[in-house]
Amino acid sequence: MNFIDKLIAAVKKYENPSVAGLDPRLEYIPEAIREKASREYGGGFTAAAEAIITFNKKLIDALYDIVPAVKLQLACYEMYGIEGMRAFAETCAYARSKGMLVIADGKRNDIGSTAEAYSSAYLGKTPIDGSERSVFDADALTVNPYLGYDGVKPFIDDCSASGKGIFILVKTSNKSSGQLQDIVTQDGRYIYEKVAELVDEWGSSVMGCSGYSSVGAVVGATYPQQASVLRKIMKKAYILVPGYGAQGGTAKDAAKSFNDDGLGAIINASRSIMCAWKSERWAEKYGEDGFDQAARDEAVRMREDIHSALETKRECD
């Protein structure tokens, strides 16, 4: 069973096309957890990693039976050095042990041989001591397409060989994305449209039984008009939609990336779930001690928000 079929099965099981982003910073973590880790490990990067691991595991425990996948932003672990990457690895393993799919958000790419190394680390296996071993063993990885096919092919090969997936950057959610992605080409199309065509082409070799490809795309909720255009170009691609919640994207915006069958996209929320315990909606009810339950309630609210937006989309189409 390849990645995309696993993802769709999980989305259907939980009736929830959402992803919880675990992008921790120490200021997001309740003080009691940070203080305990500091006492036990003497501060520094080791204590930071232990606080992150505790925080992430409690969030996963609160979410695994309602949210099909987690997305881990690698930068938020790399900033804590080797200990941060240990926290990343432990979080990946724990989420998978709870049945969640794991998307590593690293936006990796380079020339072919280096791309092979990136892919081996996150999707495939690394030759060592006469055998091949998985390293981080994520289910999917975000990939930057701007080196062309030779920088993407190693990831696609591991999608095929190891049943993994990738999400290629097409139209990102940040405000300045248009500086490059909205450039008009000689034939009158935007760069993001050309990249979308390539995603559709590259994904043809790793199609699932569901009719979707394990080569997906990243299209931000903050650009709903572009998402409508891109959905029509990338007929086989599943779309990972960032930008919901803290970045200003709404469920109505994100719904533009879905097909009429209610499939075709998953919506990521990071800060709005991780930091729900600090929000006006949940702070009074839960506070610091109930951060995990606040995250769960926010994930349920988000699920219902998405359902409502998709129902409205079906009625209007």
Buried (B, 14 or more C-beta within 10 A) or exposed (E): EBBBBBBBBBBBEBEBBBBBBBBBBBEBBBEEBBEBBBEEBEEEBBBBBBBBBBBBBBBBEBBBEBBBBBBBBBEBBEEBBEBBBBBBBBBBEBBBEEEBBBBBBBBBBBEBEBBBEBBBBBBBBEEEEEEEEBBBBBBBBBBBBEBEEEBBBBBBBBBBEBBBBBBBBBBBBEEEBBEEBBEEEEEEBBBBBBBBBBBBEBBEBBBBEBBBBBBBBBBBBBBBEBBEBBBEBBEBBBBBBBBBBBBEBBBBBBBBBBBEEBBBBBBBBBBBBBBBBBBEEBBEEBEBEBBBBBBBBBBBBBBEBBBEBBEEBEEEE
